[in-house]
Every structure is written in C-alpha cells, then in structure tokens.
C-alpha cells in the first residue's frame, strides 16, 4: 500500500546501521524505550521483547496506548520514547514526519473482526453461524465493546466497518444503531478483559488480540476487515473525523515502526527495528500477518539504501 521506496531486507538492515542484531554494541546495562499501539502489547511483552533481550542483552521498556494517543503524547512531549510503533502507517507519517522522524518501516498487517465469549448468548449464536450484524444489533447496550475512535485506529476502524457493513448487507441505520449501543473502551490493552470474564459478550478487535487471549475470533469479510491491500480504494469510501479534527479514510491495516530523531538511545532503537524486521516468525506466532512485500521502508531512508 505504500507509495514510498522499497528495498531488500538486507539493504534495509544496512541502512539502519545494523549488520547483525547485536552488532558491536556494548549491551551491558542497556535498555530501549518503546511507545507502541496497544494492540501490540502482548506481541512485545511476551514475544519480541524477551527474544530481543535474550539475543542482544538490551531490555525493552514498553508503554502501550491507542495510536492516536501515542501520537499526541509524542507531539506534546509527554512521552519521549526511543522507538515508536503505530497501528496505522499513514497516521504516523501524517503526525510525526518533519518533527520527530522522516522515515519508517512497515512490518506487519492484521485483520478486523469480533472476539467473543463462547458461553454468552451472543457467543453461542455467533458460534452457530447466525449473522454477526443481526446479533450485534439485537445485543443489549454495552454488550459489544469498541475502542475509543478518537484515541485509537482500532476504534475508528470499528466505526468504519459498521458503515461498510451497512452498505454491504443493506442494513439501514446500522452504523448509528451500533454507535448508540456499544461500550467505548478508552484503554486498548483492556479491550479483552470484559470478554475474557464473560461480563461483556464481544469486542471488535484485531485478530492478534484474540490470539493473545486464546479467545474465538470471527473475522469480518474482506469487504470490511481492512486486511486486503487490493481493496484500499473500497475501504477509502468511508471516513471518520476525530474530536481533534483529524479526518482519516478507511485503509488497510499496516503496522510501522520508527526511531525518534531525539532518542536517548538511537543505536539500541535501530537495533530493535532491525530485530522486529528480521523475525516475522515471532510476529506470526503472535497472531499478526506478514507478507512477502514486508518489511517496506518509507520516507527519507538513510543514504546506504540503494533505491
């Protein structure tokens, strides 16, 4: 989906200055700070982070929020991370390029759907293959959760999915009906807590979040799961405007990562970027999707890249 320059994995790793992941760093007592989309909390805390520390000796100190909130924290300098990870590649570029970074690398994709508790009435009926949208429309207020669309791409993608589903299935008024009945969760890492306990029937989440919590996942059709780059123009037919005036068109889910220009430990930050791009198997194990076209650099990449 990117219109930026592309290159091979080897030349990208050379460009960020890492020959091997550990390289020649003095890793004693080193750490790297990470500010990431909340949907990757388990990915970094249980998969990438421990493996990275084992291989390099560098600890990852991560914090996780909705991506819009991540961008705000960086812009107002509330947080000062070495490494920044977004669940919406275009959002990072729109908000941070020119002031905090001038490059990034796309490294994984995802899909949108519903995770649910099997013992709830909603879960039983969805497991019996009743249409999710009929169940969602009939659900009691607060039974279905979405992330806060003003803080998080997961939230505005849920709203956009409701709008696309309305058109796809001929559901007059479905988007507005859903917005009047869903519970809005401001803390993305907490999205699954209610579903796990059964106090909430379901949540609109990314596939990897259901994998993280070993819960069933109903993937939306390609027409509104935001997983298919070939449907980018279709996804873009819907938009959402956040409370701070940022209008975002629907687009395929793509995660990207960069190093803050003012990082306290830029060398360790570049090493973490390298590690993430070198280990698609860990991303896949965590429930993310990797493609042959990834990793894909974008922006003013270092001169060592032969483009």
Secondary structure, DSSP 8 states (H G I E B T S, - for coil): ---S----HHHHHHHTT-SSSSTT---TT-EEEEEEEGGGHHIIIIIIHHHHHHHHS-EEEEEEE-HHHHHHHHHTTS---SEEEESBHHHHHHHHBTTTBSEEEEEEE--EEEEE-TTSHHHHHHHTT--HHHHHHHS-TTSEEEE-TTT-HHHHHHHHHHHHHHHHHT-TTHHHHHHHHSEEES-GGGTTHHHHHTSS-EEEEEHHHHHHTT-EEEE--HHHHS--GGGHHHHTT-EEE-TTS-EEE----EEEEEE-TT-TTHHHHHHHHHHHHH-HHHHHHTT-B--TT-SEEEES--TTS--
